[in-house]
Amino acid sequence: MNQMKCPACGSESFYTKDPEDQYNIFDFDLKEGKIIFKVEDTDSTPPDVVEETETFCKRCAWHDKFKMLKQVS
């Protein structure tokens, strides 16, 4: 599967906000095109990340829809 990276800086580390609580964020990495959440709070369930999910890079100021991540083969 293709790797996905930040189009601005090439990072594979991102986060998304909980649709129910914008102050609750979920960190994740993209490894071989798969989303790997870093769940620290075991009481919280990460949201589904789909093409329209607002995604934020952890390394730079880039953010956009998940579908805009650069496909790198």
N, C-alpha and C positions, 0 to 999 in steps of 0.2 A: 504494500500500500504506500502511496505517496506521503511524504512528510509535509506538514503544514507549519508555516512559520509566519511571524509578524512581517507584513510587507514593508515596514519602515526600518526595523533593526535586526530582523532575523531571529528574534527570541522565540522560544517554544513554551514560555511560561505566561499564563494569562489568568484573568479572573472574570467572573460574572456576578451580577447582583441578584439577590433573591427577588423574584417578582412580587412577593408578598411584603417584603421588608427591605427597602433599598439600602439600609445600613448594614445588612448582613451580606457578606461577600463569600464567594467560593473560589478558592485558588485551584488551578489545574494546569497540568503540563500536557503537551501533545507529544506522544511517543509513537512513532510509526503510524501516524494518522489517527491514533486512538486517544480519547480523553481520559486522563488519569487524575482524578480529584485528590487533593490533599486535605482530607477531612480531619479536622482537629476537634470539632464538636460532634460527638457521636450521637447527640440528640437531633441534629439537623440532617436532613436529607438533601443532597445536592439537586438542583433543578435539572430538567432535561435540557441539554444544549442542542438546539436545532439551528437551521440556516439563518433564521431571523433573530437569534439571541444576541443581544448587545454584549460585545466582548471587549475587554480592556487588556492591553499588554502590561505586564508587570515591570518591563524594563524601560519603556519609553512612553510617550504620550498618545500613542495610537489607540483608537477605539473605533469600532464599526460593527456591523453584523458579522456573525461567525462565518458566513459564506464568503466574506471578503479576504479571509486569510489566504496567503499565497501558497499555492501548490508547488512543491519542489520535488522533482523526481530524482 
